[in-house]
Amino acid sequence: MRVSILAFAFGVLVLQNLPTLPSRAALIVTTILVAIGVALCCVRAPRPARTAALAITAFAVGSGWAGWRAEWRLAEALPMTSEARDAVVTGVVDGLPEELERGVRRFVFSVETSDAGVPSRVRLSWYPSRGERVPDIRAGQRWRLVVRLKRPHGLLNPGGFDYEGWLLQRGIRASGYVREDARNARLDEFAPGFMSGVHRVREAVRERLRADLGDAPHAGMVIALAVGDQRGIESEHWEVFRRTAVGHLVAISGLHVSLVALAVGGLAGGLWRRRPRLVVRVPARRVAALCGLVAATAYALLAGLGLPTQRALIMLAVAALALAAGRESAPGRVLALALAAVLIFDPWAVLAGGFWLSFGAVAVIVLVASGRLEQRGALHSAVRIQLAITLALAPVLLALFGAVSAVGPLANAFAIPLVSFVIAPLVLLSIVVPVPWLPALAHTVTGWMMAALEWLAALPFALWHAPAAPLPVLVCAVAATLWLLMPRGTPGKVAAALALLPLFVWSPARPLADGFRAMVFDVGQGLAVHVQTARHDLLFDTGPPYGPVSDAGARVILPALRSAAVGRLDALVLSHGDADHVGGAASLIGEMPVEHLWLGSGAHRRAGLNRAGTPCVAGEGWEWDGVRFEFLHPQSGERPARRNEGSCVLRVVAPGGTLLLPGDIGAPSERDLTKRDALALASDVVVVAHHGSRGSSAPAFVTASGARHAIHAVGNLNRYRHPHPDVWSRWARAGARNWRTDAQGAILVEVDSRGVEVSAWRERHPRYWHGR
């Protein structure tokens, strides 16, 4: 059975990594394979043949099930004709609304009726207008709203977050904002429904805890443990969790749900055993399992029944039901059944990092604890299990996040007991017994824990970054770690340890001498370009800010650079002071050493930097690894009337091709450059000036460049409507192939002795849900 379940899971995994969904012909073939598999299982075939037939059948069923669910979910799409147009929708607020900066509210809305084919589940933001506050939005309310929506679309970059996949997992098929309109109205204060009632209870608990804790620094963590709402946790606390690998403790998942089940089940079983006549009729074990499951379900509902909580509850339900049924199932068998149940319920679970970490951790515990622990006491066993989990999950963490916490085992050694046996029980008790001192006590203990975690996180070696290795290296590393966890005396452990080395020494190939690679990142409406030679790295601009605590530097550029094994920058060029070009500078410089800083007009002040830089001046240049870098603009002493016209213009020249980065200059500066030295503009690839605005890409400039590729760095459905159709067609008429980051993701330019090759990230790494 376990082989068949693993084959089923593998089928789901393969389907979720396909660039396109299978055709009808493929589904017919799958059906035939299932029929053949079932037939072989029914005849008197040898056991190996039956096992193979079952595995093939299970694989086909898994891929077919995931494909059918995907088609069903993707079929519910916002019509393209309804994008960026007003639509009137009626529905219910689903879950706890999120309170953002400047009074913005964000929430999921379950649509009941609409006038524009709106999907049943959308994500909305409501912005205050004209000095007025956003109405008091609460879970379970029914509203009529005028909204403007767009289809799922996210930034796509190396090492980046797939927002479109994240929305698909949650069944959200459109996002947008509420328009200011007189038709917006609350129709019902409470729409009847089970989950609406659950969310109302969660909201009441959250508000009470907020009132009890006020502005306490760790209130967000207490609330997260109570109702699963992590949005009140400060960004600096998340950074501490990331560096110490304890983020799982504030996400209600397997650990918390299991503890509630064990506590309530143990209490119920103990009380039941005190009544011998009851024990004769119903075994105490069965009562304990069912009571524990009921308590865990209640806690999962209180936590909002998010995807990680759902996975944990399903795993626990399988184990509890097996126990209640009186079946002595092996832990591995129960884990396999839980795996099948999770993937049947949610075939997109394999896309979530939490899925691999939760099942991986439980599998390691089963492997290590199944009769393999020597009798040296509970402390020795707990330490050994924690070290085993750290070792086994290291390859998975590197693959998912590109980093492993070196202090994670120590941090978890004291954080897990504190959260499990002190903080979480106090928080749960404060829900049942509403007295202010209980959450205050939980907050105090949380503060003590955070002080220790912050000290560990501040250590320079706390977090080790590494690029994600190729799949064969990762598979080899996972197999090696599992072999190392086998019982003492198992042969081949030295070879297994050696098999781990490629994971830690692998590094992506850099360009050869006399060549370079440039990545025009997909940062939305802004610009950021990474230029890499054989031994040097330069970044031209850092993209826009996305809010008070988020920007392209942290969300896009740093993950991409780390995935390319870049640990420092030899040069950073901030072309000028517009926010969409310098918005990520502070985050970037705070996390990564920068050797030399070049600054354009107004860049230093707008970026808020605390270090000096060198002004970009035409004629300044240098050479790295056979590649020439030279500024063409602005002239020394030039004081442009507009900040854009003072942008740094950088030309990168290699024997095999040339790249031109003109920043945000407009037609006046382009004409000056053309008159001054038209030959210096000759390039194979141009990142189009000012995102392709109408006031840029003057005809003489386009002709002088002679570019074969024109890259437009623009945001999806941006309010400026960049690139302008006239600019797009002007480059096309000049013989250039147009590229745009909003439609194609990050654009990669590779220059070597063979010439220039340009490719798009969406085309290199497609997924079936992209653009749908």
C-alpha positions, 0 to 999 in steps of 0.5 A: 500500500505504501508503494501505491500511495507514494506513486499516487503522490508522485503523480500529483507532484509531476502534474503540478510541475507541468508547463501545460495541463495534459490534453484530452488524448493524455487523459484517455491514455491515463484512463487506459493505464488505470484500466490495465493496472486494475486488470493486472491486479485482479489476475493471478500475477506474480507479486512484483508484477502486481506491485508494479501495476498498482504503482502505475495505476496509482501514478495515473490516478494521482496525475489524473486527479490533480489535472482534473482539479486544476482544470476545474479551478482554472475554468473559473477565470475573470474574463479578459474583457472585465479586467480593469473595468468596474464590476458590481458584486454581492458577497460575504467577507470570508475570514479576518480582514487585514489592516494595512498601513494608512487605513487600507483594509484587505480581505477575501470576498466570497462572491454570490452575484456579479454583473461581469462573470467575476469568480467566486473568490476574490482578494480585495483592497479598500483604500480610504478616500477624501480623508474618510476612513474605510468602513468597519469591515468584519468577517461574515458581513454581506456587502454590495461593492463596486470593484475593479479586478484583474486576473492573477498576475505576479512577478516572476524572477529567479529565486522569487515567490510565485504569487500566481501559484499562491493564489491558485492554491487558495482558490483566489482567481482575481484580485483588485480594489473597491472603487469609491461609489455610492452603490457600496453598501453593507447589506447584512451585518451577519450572513448565516453560515457555519464558517461565518460564525467561526470567523466571527468568534475568531474576530471577537477573540482577536479584538479581546486580546488586542484590548488586553495587550494594547501596543505590547511589542509581541502582541502579534505573536500571542494573537497568532497562537490564539486565532492563527492571524499572523499579520500583526507580527512585526517584520523584524520579528519575522527576520528573527524567526527566519534566522533562527528557524523557529517560524513554524512555532507561530504558524498553527500547524502540526505541533500545536494541533497535536499538542491540543489533541494529546492534552485533551485526549489524555485528560479524557482518557484518564477520566474515562479509565476512572469508570471501569464499567464505561471502559468495558463498553468503550475502550479508553483509547478510543475515547481519548482518540475521538476527544482529542480529534474533536479538540484539535478540530475546534482549535483548527477552526479557531485558527481559521482552517488555513492550508497548513492547519488543514494538512495537520488536521488531516494527518491527525485525523488519520492517526486518531481514527486508526487508533479509535478503530483499534487497529495497530497500524505501523507509524509509516502506514499511518503517515502514508494514509495521511499523505494520500488524504492530504493530496486528495483533499488538496492536490496543490499541497505539494507546491507549499514548502510547509508540506515538505517540511511537515511530512519530512519532519514526521517521517524523520521522527518515525525513522529515528524513533521506531525502535532505534533510540537507545534507552538513555532518557527522554532528553537524549531522545529529544536531542537526537530527534531534533538533530536528525530533523535538522540534518534531514531537512537541510537539503529541503530548506536549501531548495525551498528558501536558499538558506539554513539556520546554523543556530536553528537546533539551539533555538528550537531546543528551548523555543519548542518547549516554551511555546508548547508547554507554557506560552500556547497553553496560557494563550488557549486558557486565556480564550476560555478564561477571559482574564487580562493577566493570562495573555499578559503572562503569555506575552511576558514569557514570549518576551523572554524567549524573543530576547534569547532568539534575537541574540542568536539571530544577531550572530554573524553565522546565524544564517547560511545562504546557498544557491538552490542546487540542481534536482539530481544534487538535491535528490542525492543529498536527501538520500544521503541524509536518510542513509546517515539516519539509519541504525548504528552499524549500517554500512556506507555511512562514510560514502553517504557523508561524501554524497552530501558535499555537492550540496554545499559546494555547488555553485551556478556557472558564471559567464566566461571571460570576455562575456557577461550575463544581464538579468532585467528583473521583473519588479513591476513598474520600475527598473533593476538590472543585474550585470555579471561578468566572470568575477564581478557583479554590478546592479543598475537600479533597485526597483520600486518600494511596495509599501512602508515595509516592503520593496523590490530590494528585499522581495526580488533582488536579494533572493535572485542574487542569492540564487545566483550565489552572489554574496557581494556587489562590486558596484551599484548604480542608482541612475537617478532619484525616482522611487521606482529606481531607488526604492530597494536600495536601503534594503539591499545595502543593509543585507549585502556588501557593496564595494562602489556606489555610483549615483545619478541626479537626486539618487542619494537623497531619495534612497535615504543612504548613509554612505557617500557615492560617486556621481556618474559622469560621461567618460568614466569607465572601467573594465572587468574580465574583458568587459568594458563599462562606460557612462555616456551621460550626464556630462560633468557639471550638467544640471538638468531641468528635470531629474529624469534627464540627469539619469546615468546612462551606462553602456556595457561592451563585450566582444560578442555584444553590447548592452545599453542602460539609459535609465529614465532619460527622455527625448531631449537627453537622447537627442543630445547623446545622438548629436554628441556621439551617435556611434557610442550608442550602437548596441545589440540590446537596449533597456528602453528608456523611461519604461517606453513612455511617449516622451522617450525613444526619439527616432534618431536615438532608436536608429543610432542604437541599431538594437536587435532587442528592446526590453521594456521594464514595466508593471502589469496594467500600470497606470501610465500605460507603458510602454506607449504603442508608438514607442513599441512600434518604433522599435519594431520598425527599426528591426528590434524584437520587443520584450516586456517584463510584465508579460514575460517576467525577468528578461535574461541577456547572455553575451559570449563569443557566439553573440547575443541570446535573449530569453524570458523567465516565463518561457524558461520556467513555465507553469500551467497556471501562469497567465490563466 
